[in-house]
């Protein structure tokens, strides 16, 4: 039986380039965030389908849902939640870059978690992992 691997899906949640002042309206910030979450969810679905369910994606959007429920979590709590999931994943798949994603890549490398920029490379890693297991 194939080992199922957990894959952290890393992608930009903001469309704002690094170090720029955010002059967007609050509604534009929210719609950009939701659009980026949708893109990450689509990539996660592609990972799941392309691997026939052998790669289980984690998309750091649980914070989004908890924000709706509670509405009073701090930025540090949101980041800690994502970092906790990153630390238990077997691989990271990067869908787009941002400062936050760069920090996640660096953390993954510190933890010895492989990082992939394409689904093909991720699937190839899974095939290699199966041969070694």
RATA-V427289 format. One record per helix or strand of 3 or more residues. SS is the DSSP state (h for helix, s for strand). FROM is the first residue (numbers start at 0). LEN is the number of residues. Records with the same first field share a line. If there is no record, write none. Layout:
SS = FROM-LEN / FROM-LEN
This chain:
s = 4-6 / 54-5 / 90-4 / 113-3
h = 25-25 / 61-8 / 74-14 / 98-12 / 118-14
